[in-house]
Amino acid sequence: MHTPTIIQNIDKENLSKPFTFYIYSEEGEWMGHPGYYPWRPCFAVICDNQQHFDFYYYAVCKLFLYGRLKCVNPHLPIPALDLHQTIDIIDLFAGLFLDDWRRCQAAFAA
């Protein structure tokens, strides 16, 4: 599956793009939590279509639930998610979640 574009800086252009969700990036209880609306600070995840959006939102929810998005950039004055490590983790785990996602979609269709 095509990896979505993940960007660190949110601006007006990114806010209006379809198939976009956000990942909270500041350290704390909600670090790595996906959402439909931007927080400050967060990463924007821009997908190509609705199918990719649904899958990657599901994958990031799973990663947050399992506590896997805790990759902190040690060079920042305020601990926050590292963009490149976040992209690598999503790429790594997306393949593992694909079968689970297909079962989930089949259950919803029934």
C-alpha positions in Angstrom: 0.0 0.0 0.0 1.3 3.5 -0.9 2.7 5.3 2.1 0.9 8.6 2.9 2.7 11.9 3.0 3.4 13.0 6.5 4.4 16.6 7.2 5.4 18.4 10.3 4.3 21.9 9.6 0.6 22.6 9.4 -0.6 25.5 7.3 -3.8 26.6 5.6 -3.1 24.6 2.5 -2.8 21.4 4.4 -5.9 22.0 6.4 -8.1 22.0 3.3 -6.8 18.8 1.7 -9.1 15.9 1.6 -8.2 12.5 3.2 -6.1 14.2 5.9 -5.8 13.3 9.5 -3.5 14.4 12.3 -1.2 12.8 14.8 -0.6 14.6 18.1 3.2 15.1 18.5 3.9 16.6 21.9 5.1 14.3 24.7 2.4 13.3 27.2 -0.5 10.9 27.5 -1.9 11.7 24.1 1.4 11.5 22.1 0.8 9.6 18.9 -3.0 9.9 19.1 -4.7 10.3 15.7 -7.5 12.8 15.2 -9.7 14.3 12.5 -8.8 17.9 13.5 -5.4 19.5 14.0 -3.9 20.1 17.4 -0.9 22.3 18.1 1.5 20.6 17.7 0.8 17.8 15.4 1.8 16.1 12.1 -0.6 16.0 9.1 -1.0 12.7 7.4 -2.2 13.3 3.8 -3.5 10.2 2.0 -4.3 9.7 -1.7 -7.9 8.3 -1.4 -10.5 7.2 1.1 -9.3 3.6 1.2 -5.7 4.7 2.2 -7.1 7.2 4.7 -9.2 4.6 6.4 -6.4 2.1 6.5 -3.7 4.5 7.8 -6.0 6.0 10.4 -6.8 2.5 11.6 -3.0 1.6 11.7 -2.1 4.8 13.6 -5.0 4.1 16.1 -3.5 0.6 16.7 0.0 2.0 17.1 -1.3 4.5 19.6 -3.3 1.8 21.4 -0.2 -0.4 21.7 2.1 2.5 22.7 4.3 2.2 19.7 4.4 5.9 18.7 6.6 6.9 21.6 9.7 7.8 19.4 10.9 11.0 21.0 13.3 13.4 19.3 16.0 14.0 22.0 17.3 17.2 20.3 14.1 19.2 20.9 13.8 21.4 24.0 10.2 20.1 24.6 10.1 16.3 24.0 8.0 15.5 21.0 7.6 12.8 18.3 10.3 12.5 15.8 8.9 12.9 12.3 11.3 10.5 10.6 11.0 7.8 13.2 7.2 8.1 13.1 7.2 7.6 9.3 9.5 4.5 9.7 7.2 3.0 12.4 4.1 3.5 10.3 5.8 1.9 7.3 7.0 -1.0 9.3 3.7 -1.8 11.0 1.4 -1.0 8.1 2.2 -4.3 6.5 1.5 -6.2 9.7 -1.9 -4.5 10.1 -3.1 -5.1 6.5 -4.6 -8.6 7.1 -6.2 -7.4 10.3 -7.6 -4.4 8.4 -9.1 -6.7 5.7 -10.8 -8.8 8.3 -12.1 -5.7 10.0 -13.6 -4.4 6.7 -15.2 -7.8 6.0 -16.9 -7.7 9.4 -18.2 -4.1 8.7 -19.5 -5.2 5.3 -21.5 -8.1 6.8 
